[in-house]
Amino acid sequence: MTSMVDDEDRDLERLEELRTEHRDLDEVIARLSETVPFDQIKLQRLKKRKLILKDQIIQLESRLLPNIIA
């Protein structure tokens, strides 16, 4: 039982890290978009990373959700 609680705590911690990185990327992308000329390749990489983070967040949330409802 302890292991399950530890795993859930680790998942919650990881989820917060992912959300923070996702928010930070929002700010970086916004700032980069404001500069002229902006680096299109860098912008695409950042957006791709943001999508990957979003997928990881959704995956973790769905794994945690049944435990939150229970």
PyMOL Python script that loads the backbone (N, CA, C, O; Angstrom):
from pymol import cmd

cmd.read_pdbstr("""\
ATOM      1  N   MET A   1       0.825  -1.205   0.000  1.00  0.00           N
ATOM      2  CA  MET A   1       0.000   0.000   0.000  1.00  0.00           C
ATOM      3  C   MET A   1       0.863   1.260   0.000  1.00  0.00           C
ATOM      4  O   MET A   1       0.559   2.228  -0.697  1.00  0.00           O
ATOM      5  N   THR A   2       1.926   1.242   0.775  1.00  0.00           N
ATOM      6  CA  THR A   2       2.817   2.395   0.841  1.00  0.00           C
ATOM      7  C   THR A   2       3.391   2.719  -0.527  1.00  0.00           C
ATOM      8  O   THR A   2       3.514   3.886  -0.897  1.00  0.00           O
ATOM      9  N   SER A   3       3.741   1.684  -1.275  1.00  0.00           N
ATOM     10  CA  SER A   3       4.310   1.882  -2.602  1.00  0.00           C
ATOM     11  C   SER A   3       3.335   2.610  -3.519  1.00  0.00           C
ATOM     12  O   SER A   3       3.742   3.466  -4.304  1.00  0.00           O
ATOM     13  N   MET A   4       2.051   2.275  -3.424  1.00  0.00           N
ATOM     14  CA  MET A   4       1.044   2.912  -4.256  1.00  0.00           C
ATOM     15  C   MET A   4       0.919   4.401  -3.912  1.00  0.00           C
ATOM     16  O   MET A   4       0.776   5.237  -4.805  1.00  0.00           O
ATOM     17  N   VAL A   5       0.974   4.725  -2.630  1.00  0.00           N
ATOM     18  CA  VAL A   5       0.901   6.116  -2.196  1.00  0.00           C
ATOM     19  C   VAL A   5       2.140   6.857  -2.668  1.00  0.00           C
ATOM     20  O   VAL A   5       2.040   7.989  -3.141  1.00  0.00           O
ATOM     21  N   ASP A   6       3.315   6.231  -2.545  1.00  0.00           N
ATOM     22  CA  ASP A   6       4.553   6.844  -3.015  1.00  0.00           C
ATOM     23  C   ASP A   6       4.495   7.116  -4.514  1.00  0.00           C
ATOM     24  O   ASP A   6       4.900   8.183  -4.975  1.00  0.00           O
ATOM     25  N   ASP A   7       3.987   6.142  -5.275  1.00  0.00           N
ATOM     26  CA  ASP A   7       3.852   6.312  -6.726  1.00  0.00           C
ATOM     27  C   ASP A   7       2.916   7.473  -7.046  1.00  0.00           C
ATOM     28  O   ASP A   7       3.190   8.277  -7.937  1.00  0.00           O
ATOM     29  N   GLU A   8       1.825   7.550  -6.321  1.00  0.00           N
ATOM     30  CA  GLU A   8       0.866   8.632  -6.567  1.00  0.00           C
ATOM     31  C   GLU A   8       1.488   9.988  -6.221  1.00  0.00           C
ATOM     32  O   GLU A   8       1.302  10.961  -6.952  1.00  0.00           O
ATOM     33  N   ASP A   9       2.216  10.052  -5.122  1.00  0.00           N
ATOM     34  CA  ASP A   9       2.898  11.298  -4.746  1.00  0.00           C
ATOM     35  C   ASP A   9       3.912  11.701  -5.810  1.00  0.00           C
ATOM     36  O   ASP A   9       4.026  12.873  -6.168  1.00  0.00           O
ATOM     37  N   ARG A  10       4.640  10.717  -6.304  1.00  0.00           N
ATOM     38  CA  ARG A  10       5.627  10.980  -7.358  1.00  0.00           C
ATOM     39  C   ARG A  10       4.933  11.478  -8.620  1.00  0.00           C
ATOM     40  O   ARG A  10       5.403  12.414  -9.267  1.00  0.00           O
ATOM     41  N   ASP A  11       3.816  10.851  -8.965  1.00  0.00           N
ATOM     42  CA  ASP A  11       3.048  11.263 -10.145  1.00  0.00           C
ATOM     43  C   ASP A  11       2.512  12.687  -9.981  1.00  0.00           C
ATOM     44  O   ASP A  11       2.548  13.474 -10.927  1.00  0.00           O
ATOM     45  N   LEU A  12       2.019  13.019  -8.796  1.00  0.00           N
ATOM     46  CA  LEU A  12       1.505  14.365  -8.549  1.00  0.00           C
ATOM     47  C   LEU A  12       2.629  15.397  -8.644  1.00  0.00           C
ATOM     48  O   LEU A  12       2.438  16.489  -9.180  1.00  0.00           O
ATOM     49  N   GLU A  13       3.778  15.044  -8.128  1.00  0.00           N
ATOM     50  CA  GLU A  13       4.942  15.924  -8.200  1.00  0.00           C
ATOM     51  C   GLU A  13       5.365  16.129  -9.657  1.00  0.00           C
ATOM     52  O   GLU A  13       5.635  17.252 -10.084  1.00  0.00           O
ATOM     53  N   ARG A  14       5.418  15.046 -10.401  1.00  0.00           N
ATOM     54  CA  ARG A  14       5.797  15.106 -11.820  1.00  0.00           C
ATOM     55  C   ARG A  14       4.771  15.930 -12.605  1.00  0.00           C
ATOM     56  O   ARG A  14       5.132  16.711 -13.485  1.00  0.00           O
ATOM     57  N   LEU A  15       3.500  15.747 -12.277  1.00  0.00           N
ATOM     58  CA  LEU A  15       2.433  16.487 -12.943  1.00  0.00           C
ATOM     59  C   LEU A  15       2.627  17.992 -12.737  1.00  0.00           C
ATOM     60  O   LEU A  15       2.469  18.775 -13.674  1.00  0.00           O
ATOM     61  N   GLU A  16       2.964  18.388 -11.529  1.00  0.00           N
ATOM     62  CA  GLU A  16       3.185  19.810 -11.254  1.00  0.00           C
ATOM     63  C   GLU A  16       4.401  20.330 -12.013  1.00  0.00           C
ATOM     64  O   GLU A  16       4.386  21.454 -12.515  1.00  0.00           O
ATOM     65  N   GLU A  17       5.450  19.518 -12.100  1.00  0.00           N
ATOM     66  CA  GLU A  17       6.643  19.911 -12.868  1.00  0.00           C
ATOM     67  C   GLU A  17       6.291  20.112 -14.339  1.00  0.00           C
ATOM     68  O   GLU A  17       6.715  21.090 -14.956  1.00  0.00           O
ATOM     69  N   LEU A  18       5.520  19.189 -14.896  1.00  0.00           N
ATOM     70  CA  LEU A  18       5.123  19.286 -16.301  1.00  0.00           C
ATOM     71  C   LEU A  18       4.265  20.519 -16.545  1.00  0.00           C
ATOM     72  O   LEU A  18       4.454  21.229 -17.532  1.00  0.00           O
ATOM     73  N   ARG A  19       3.321  20.770 -15.644  1.00  0.00           N
ATOM     74  CA  ARG A  19       2.455  21.951 -15.788  1.00  0.00           C
ATOM     75  C   ARG A  19       3.271  23.237 -15.724  1.00  0.00           C
ATOM     76  O   ARG A  19       3.014  24.182 -16.470  1.00  0.00           O
ATOM     77  N   THR A  20       4.250  23.267 -14.836  1.00  0.00           N
ATOM     78  CA  THR A  20       5.104  24.453 -14.704  1.00  0.00           C
ATOM     79  C   THR A  20       5.907  24.672 -15.977  1.00  0.00           C
ATOM     80  O   THR A  20       5.986  25.791 -16.485  1.00  0.00           O
ATOM     81  N   GLU A  21       6.509  23.591 -16.494  1.00  0.00           N
ATOM     82  CA  GLU A  21       7.286  23.715 -17.728  1.00  0.00           C
ATOM     83  C   GLU A  21       6.391  24.155 -18.886  1.00  0.00           C
ATOM     84  O   GLU A  21       6.799  24.968 -19.716  1.00  0.00           O
ATOM     85  N   HIS A  22       5.170  23.618 -18.940  1.00  0.00           N
ATOM     86  CA  HIS A  22       4.214  23.967 -19.985  1.00  0.00           C
ATOM     87  C   HIS A  22       3.880  25.459 -19.924  1.00  0.00           C
ATOM     88  O   HIS A  22       3.847  26.136 -20.951  1.00  0.00           O
ATOM     89  N   ARG A  23       3.632  25.967 -18.713  1.00  0.00           N
ATOM     90  CA  ARG A  23       3.339  27.398 -18.518  1.00  0.00           C
ATOM     91  C   ARG A  23       4.541  28.253 -18.912  1.00  0.00           C
ATOM     92  O   ARG A  23       4.390  29.281 -19.573  1.00  0.00           O
ATOM     93  N   ASP A  24       5.727  27.824 -18.505  1.00  0.00           N
ATOM     94  CA  ASP A  24       6.947  28.560 -18.838  1.00  0.00           C
ATOM     95  C   ASP A  24       7.145  28.637 -20.354  1.00  0.00           C
ATOM     96  O   ASP A  24       7.532  29.676 -20.888  1.00  0.00           O
ATOM     97  N   LEU A  25       6.876  27.534 -21.029  1.00  0.00           N
ATOM     98  CA  LEU A  25       7.007  27.524 -22.488  1.00  0.00           C
ATOM     99  C   LEU A  25       6.030  28.502 -23.136  1.00  0.00           C
ATOM    100  O   LEU A  25       6.359  29.139 -24.137  1.00  0.00           O
ATOM    101  N   ASP A  26       4.837  28.620 -22.571  1.00  0.00           N
ATOM    102  CA  ASP A  26       3.864  29.609 -23.063  1.00  0.00           C
ATOM    103  C   ASP A  26       4.481  30.994 -23.086  1.00  0.00           C
ATOM    104  O   ASP A  26       4.373  31.721 -24.073  1.00  0.00           O
ATOM    105  N   GLU A  27       5.132  31.351 -21.986  1.00  0.00           N
ATOM    106  CA  GLU A  27       5.751  32.672 -21.866  1.00  0.00           C
ATOM    107  C   GLU A  27       6.902  32.840 -22.854  1.00  0.00           C
ATOM    108  O   GLU A  27       7.025  33.880 -23.502  1.00  0.00           O
ATOM    109  N   VAL A  28       7.741  31.816 -22.966  1.00  0.00           N
ATOM    110  CA  VAL A  28       8.883  31.881 -23.881  1.00  0.00           C
ATOM    111  C   VAL A  28       8.404  32.021 -25.320  1.00  0.00           C
ATOM    112  O   VAL A  28       8.943  32.821 -26.084  1.00  0.00           O
ATOM    113  N   ILE A  29       7.391  31.242 -25.688  1.00  0.00           N
ATOM    114  CA  ILE A  29       6.843  31.298 -27.047  1.00  0.00           C
ATOM    115  C   ILE A  29       6.246  32.673 -27.324  1.00  0.00           C
ATOM    116  O   ILE A  29       6.441  33.231 -28.404  1.00  0.00           O
ATOM    117  N   ALA A  30       5.528  33.214 -26.361  1.00  0.00           N
ATOM    118  CA  ALA A  30       4.924  34.548 -26.538  1.00  0.00           C
ATOM    119  C   ALA A  30       6.010  35.601 -26.736  1.00  0.00           C
ATOM    120  O   ALA A  30       5.906  36.445 -27.626  1.00  0.00           O
ATOM    121  N   ARG A  31       7.052  35.549 -25.907  1.00  0.00           N
ATOM    122  CA  ARG A  31       8.138  36.532 -26.031  1.00  0.00           C
ATOM    123  C   ARG A  31       8.869  36.380 -27.356  1.00  0.00           C
ATOM    124  O   ARG A  31       9.189  37.372 -28.010  1.00  0.00           O
ATOM    125  N   LEU A  32       9.131  35.145 -27.750  1.00  0.00           N
ATOM    126  CA  LEU A  32       9.840  34.886 -29.001  1.00  0.00           C
ATOM    127  C   LEU A  32       9.020  35.372 -30.198  1.00  0.00           C
ATOM    128  O   LEU A  32       9.574  35.891 -31.167  1.00  0.00           O
ATOM    129  N   SER A  33       7.710  35.204 -30.126  1.00  0.00           N
ATOM    130  CA  SER A  33       6.831  35.621 -31.221  1.00  0.00           C
ATOM    131  C   SER A  33       6.784  37.135 -31.372  1.00  0.00           C
ATOM    132  O   SER A  33       6.510  37.648 -32.456  1.00  0.00           O
ATOM    133  N   GLU A  34       7.052  37.845 -30.287  1.00  0.00           N
ATOM    134  CA  GLU A  34       6.994  39.311 -30.321  1.00  0.00           C
ATOM    135  C   GLU A  34       8.233  39.921 -30.971  1.00  0.00           C
ATOM    136  O   GLU A  34       8.170  41.033 -31.495  1.00  0.00           O
ATOM    137  N   THR A  35       9.357  39.205 -30.943  1.00  0.00           N
ATOM    138  CA  THR A  35      10.586  39.754 -31.514  1.00  0.00           C
ATOM    139  C   THR A  35      10.564  39.595 -33.028  1.00  0.00           C
ATOM    140  O   THR A  35      10.125  38.575 -33.559  1.00  0.00           O
ATOM    141  N   VAL A  36      11.041  40.614 -33.697  1.00  0.00           N
ATOM    142  CA  VAL A  36      11.083  40.569 -35.159  1.00  0.00           C
ATOM    143  C   VAL A  36      12.517  40.747 -35.595  1.00  0.00           C
ATOM    144  O   VAL A  36      13.153  41.697 -35.139  1.00  0.00           O
ATOM    145  N   PRO A  37      13.063  39.919 -36.430  1.00  0.00           N
ATOM    146  CA  PRO A  37      12.460  38.658 -36.888  1.00  0.00           C
ATOM    147  C   PRO A  37      12.626  37.587 -35.819  1.00  0.00           C
ATOM    148  O   PRO A  37      13.580  37.625 -35.042  1.00  0.00           O
ATOM    149  N   PHE A  38      11.710  36.641 -35.778  1.00  0.00           N
ATOM    150  CA  PHE A  38      11.841  35.565 -34.802  1.00  0.00           C
ATOM    151  C   PHE A  38      12.329  34.289 -35.482  1.00  0.00           C
ATOM    152  O   PHE A  38      12.163  34.093 -36.686  1.00  0.00           O
ATOM    153  N   ASP A  39      12.925  33.448 -34.682  1.00  0.00           N
ATOM    154  CA  ASP A  39      13.510  32.198 -35.155  1.00  0.00           C
ATOM    155  C   ASP A  39      12.399  31.156 -35.312  1.00  0.00           C
ATOM    156  O   ASP A  39      11.955  30.552 -34.335  1.00  0.00           O
ATOM    157  N   GLN A  40      11.959  30.958 -36.556  1.00  0.00           N
ATOM    158  CA  GLN A  40      10.835  30.061 -36.841  1.00  0.00           C
ATOM    159  C   GLN A  40      11.125  28.621 -36.395  1.00  0.00           C
ATOM    160  O   GLN A  40      10.245  27.949 -35.857  1.00  0.00           O
ATOM    161  N   ILE A  41      12.329  28.159 -36.613  1.00  0.00           N
ATOM    162  CA  ILE A  41      12.683  26.776 -36.244  1.00  0.00           C
ATOM    163  C   ILE A  41      12.644  26.609 -34.725  1.00  0.00           C
ATOM    164  O   ILE A  41      12.116  25.621 -34.214  1.00  0.00           O
ATOM    165  N   LYS A  42      13.206  27.580 -34.013  1.00  0.00           N
ATOM    166  CA  LYS A  42      13.193  27.521 -32.548  1.00  0.00           C
ATOM    167  C   LYS A  42      11.750  27.547 -32.043  1.00  0.00           C
ATOM    168  O   LYS A  42      11.393  26.807 -31.126  1.00  0.00           O
ATOM    169  N   LEU A  43      10.930  28.398 -32.644  1.00  0.00           N
ATOM    170  CA  LEU A  43       9.525  28.502 -32.257  1.00  0.00           C
ATOM    171  C   LEU A  43       8.801  27.166 -32.480  1.00  0.00           C
ATOM    172  O   LEU A  43       8.027  26.730 -31.629  1.00  0.00           O
ATOM    173  N   GLN A  44       9.053  26.527 -33.614  1.00  0.00           N
ATOM    174  CA  GLN A  44       8.428  25.230 -33.898  1.00  0.00           C
ATOM    175  C   GLN A  44       8.864  24.174 -32.888  1.00  0.00           C
ATOM    176  O   GLN A  44       8.048  23.369 -32.438  1.00  0.00           O
ATOM    177  N   ARG A  45      10.147  24.174 -32.530  1.00  0.00           N
ATOM    178  CA  ARG A  45      10.649  23.203 -31.539  1.00  0.00           C
ATOM    179  C   ARG A  45      10.003  23.410 -30.179  1.00  0.00           C
ATOM    180  O   ARG A  45       9.632  22.452 -29.501  1.00  0.00           O
ATOM    181  N   LEU A  46       9.872  24.671 -29.790  1.00  0.00           N
ATOM    182  CA  LEU A  46       9.237  24.976 -28.504  1.00  0.00           C
ATOM    183  C   LEU A  46       7.773  24.544 -28.500  1.00  0.00           C
ATOM    184  O   LEU A  46       7.288  23.984 -27.517  1.00  0.00           O
ATOM    185  N   LYS A  47       7.083  24.804 -29.590  1.00  0.00           N
ATOM    186  CA  LYS A  47       5.674  24.404 -29.679  1.00  0.00           C
ATOM    187  C   LYS A  47       5.529  22.883 -29.665  1.00  0.00           C
ATOM    188  O   LYS A  47       4.597  22.350 -29.065  1.00  0.00           O
ATOM    189  N   LYS A  48       6.447  22.196 -30.322  1.00  0.00           N
ATOM    190  CA  LYS A  48       6.425  20.730 -30.328  1.00  0.00           C
ATOM    191  C   LYS A  48       6.657  20.204 -28.912  1.00  0.00           C
ATOM    192  O   LYS A  48       5.979  19.275 -28.471  1.00  0.00           O
ATOM    193  N   ARG A  49       7.610  20.797 -28.206  1.00  0.00           N
ATOM    194  CA  ARG A  49       7.891  20.396 -26.825  1.00  0.00           C
ATOM    195  C   ARG A  49       6.657  20.633 -25.961  1.00  0.00           C
ATOM    196  O   ARG A  49       6.329  19.818 -25.098  1.00  0.00           O
ATOM    197  N   LYS A  50       5.983  21.743 -26.195  1.00  0.00           N
ATOM    198  CA  LYS A  50       4.779  22.075 -25.433  1.00  0.00           C
ATOM    199  C   LYS A  50       3.682  21.026 -25.671  1.00  0.00           C
ATOM    200  O   LYS A  50       2.987  20.633 -24.734  1.00  0.00           O
ATOM    201  N   LEU A  51       3.528  20.579 -26.911  1.00  0.00           N
ATOM    202  CA  LEU A  51       2.536  19.539 -27.220  1.00  0.00           C
ATOM    203  C   LEU A  51       2.887  18.211 -26.541  1.00  0.00           C
ATOM    204  O   LEU A  51       2.008  17.512 -26.039  1.00  0.00           O
ATOM    205  N   ILE A  52       4.170  17.875 -26.532  1.00  0.00           N
ATOM    206  CA  ILE A  52       4.615  16.655 -25.871  1.00  0.00           C
ATOM    207  C   ILE A  52       4.299  16.731 -24.380  1.00  0.00           C
ATOM    208  O   ILE A  52       3.823  15.764 -23.784  1.00  0.00           O
ATOM    209  N   LEU A  53       4.571  17.892 -23.786  1.00  0.00           N
ATOM    210  CA  LEU A  53       4.268  18.086 -22.370  1.00  0.00           C
ATOM    211  C   LEU A  53       2.769  17.935 -22.114  1.00  0.00           C
ATOM    212  O   LEU A  53       2.360  17.303 -21.141  1.00  0.00           O
ATOM    213  N   LYS A  54       1.961  18.517 -22.989  1.00  0.00           N
ATOM    214  CA  LYS A  54       0.508  18.437 -22.841  1.00  0.00           C
ATOM    215  C   LYS A  54       0.044  16.972 -22.860  1.00  0.00           C
ATOM    216  O   LYS A  54      -0.810  16.575 -22.067  1.00  0.00           O
ATOM    217  N   ASP A  55       0.610  16.184 -23.767  1.00  0.00           N
ATOM    218  CA  ASP A  55       0.272  14.760 -23.835  1.00  0.00           C
ATOM    219  C   ASP A  55       0.669  14.041 -22.545  1.00  0.00           C
ATOM    220  O   ASP A  55      -0.082  13.209 -22.035  1.00  0.00           O
ATOM    221  N   GLN A  56       1.843  14.365 -22.028  1.00  0.00           N
ATOM    222  CA  GLN A  56       2.302  13.741 -20.783  1.00  0.00           C
ATOM    223  C   GLN A  56       1.416  14.144 -19.607  1.00  0.00           C
ATOM    224  O   GLN A  56       1.132  13.331 -18.727  1.00  0.00           O
ATOM    225  N   ILE A  57       0.985  15.398 -19.599  1.00  0.00           N
ATOM    226  CA  ILE A  57       0.091  15.888 -18.538  1.00  0.00           C
ATOM    227  C   ILE A  57      -1.233  15.130 -18.586  1.00  0.00           C
ATOM    228  O   ILE A  57      -1.726  14.667 -17.557  1.00  0.00           O
ATOM    229  N   ILE A  58      -1.803  15.005 -19.771  1.00  0.00           N
ATOM    230  CA  ILE A  58      -3.079  14.299 -19.930  1.00  0.00           C
ATOM    231  C   ILE A  58      -2.942  12.843 -19.492  1.00  0.00           C
ATOM    232  O   ILE A  58      -3.819  12.302 -18.818  1.00  0.00           O
ATOM    233  N   GLN A  59      -1.844  12.221 -19.878  1.00  0.00           N
ATOM    234  CA  GLN A  59      -1.598  10.830 -19.510  1.00  0.00           C
ATOM    235  C   GLN A  59      -1.522  10.664 -17.985  1.00  0.00           C
ATOM    236  O   GLN A  59      -2.140   9.762 -17.420  1.00  0.00           O
ATOM    237  N   LEU A  60      -0.768  11.532 -17.341  1.00  0.00           N
ATOM    238  CA  LEU A  60      -0.642  11.464 -15.884  1.00  0.00           C
ATOM    239  C   LEU A  60      -1.976  11.755 -15.200  1.00  0.00           C
ATOM    240  O   LEU A  60      -2.346  11.076 -14.242  1.00  0.00           O
ATOM    241  N   GLU A  61      -2.691  12.754 -15.688  1.00  0.00           N
ATOM    242  CA  GLU A  61      -3.987  13.085 -15.100  1.00  0.00           C
ATOM    243  C   GLU A  61      -4.960  11.915 -15.202  1.00  0.00           C
ATOM    244  O   GLU A  61      -5.709  11.639 -14.265  1.00  0.00           O
ATOM    245  N   SER A  62      -4.946  11.236 -16.332  1.00  0.00           N
ATOM    246  CA  SER A  62      -5.880  10.111 -16.492  1.00  0.00           C
ATOM    247  C   SER A  62      -5.485   8.942 -15.598  1.00  0.00           C
ATOM    248  O   SER A  62      -6.341   8.180 -15.147  1.00  0.00           O
ATOM    249  N   ARG A  63      -4.186   8.803 -15.344  1.00  0.00           N
ATOM    250  CA  ARG A  63      -3.729   7.747 -14.431  1.00  0.00           C
ATOM    251  C   ARG A  63      -4.084   8.086 -12.983  1.00  0.00           C
ATOM    252  O   ARG A  63      -4.368   7.192 -12.185  1.00  0.00           O
ATOM    253  N   LEU A  64      -4.069   9.355 -12.649  1.00  0.00           N
ATOM    254  CA  LEU A  64      -4.370   9.787 -11.282  1.00  0.00           C
ATOM    255  C   LEU A  64      -5.858   9.936 -11.032  1.00  0.00           C
ATOM    256  O   LEU A  64      -6.306   9.752  -9.900  1.00  0.00           O
ATOM    257  N   LEU A  65      -6.634  10.263 -12.049  1.00  0.00           N
ATOM    258  CA  LEU A  65      -8.052  10.546 -11.893  1.00  0.00           C
ATOM    259  C   LEU A  65      -8.841   9.460 -11.149  1.00  0.00           C
ATOM    260  O   LEU A  65      -9.601   9.791 -10.239  1.00  0.00           O
ATOM    261  N   PRO A  66      -8.689   8.179 -11.503  1.00  0.00           N
ATOM    262  CA  PRO A  66      -9.458   7.155 -10.773  1.00  0.00           C
ATOM    263  C   PRO A  66      -9.153   7.187  -9.274  1.00  0.00           C
ATOM    264  O   PRO A  66     -10.041   6.913  -8.466  1.00  0.00           O
ATOM    265  N   ASN A  67      -7.933   7.510  -8.890  1.00  0.00           N
ATOM    266  CA  ASN A  67      -7.584   7.578  -7.481  1.00  0.00           C
ATOM    267  C   ASN A  67      -8.202   8.797  -6.814  1.00  0.00           C
ATOM    268  O   ASN A  67      -8.534   8.756  -5.629  1.00  0.00           O
ATOM    269  N   ILE A  68      -8.356   9.862  -7.555  1.00  0.00           N
ATOM    270  CA  ILE A  68      -8.950  11.082  -7.004  1.00  0.00           C
ATOM    271  C   ILE A  68     -10.454  10.876  -6.783  1.00  0.00           C
ATOM    272  O   ILE A  68     -11.001  11.328  -5.778  1.00  0.00           O
ATOM    273  N   ILE A  69     -11.118  10.196  -7.721  1.00  0.00           N
ATOM    274  CA  ILE A  69     -12.556   9.961  -7.631  1.00  0.00           C
ATOM    275  C   ILE A  69     -12.868   8.973  -6.519  1.00  0.00           C
ATOM    276  O   ILE A  69     -13.859   9.129  -5.806  1.00  0.00           O
ATOM    277  N   ALA A  70     -12.025   7.956  -6.368  1.00  0.00           N
ATOM    278  CA  ALA A  70     -12.291   6.885  -5.395  1.00  0.00           C
ATOM    279  C   ALA A  70     -12.347   7.359  -3.959  1.00  0.00           C
ATOM    280  O   ALA A  70     -12.563   6.556  -3.051  1.00  0.00           O
TER     281      ALA A  70
END
""", "prot")
cmd.dss("prot")
cmd.show_as("cartoon", "prot")
cmd.util.cbc("prot")
cmd.orient("prot")
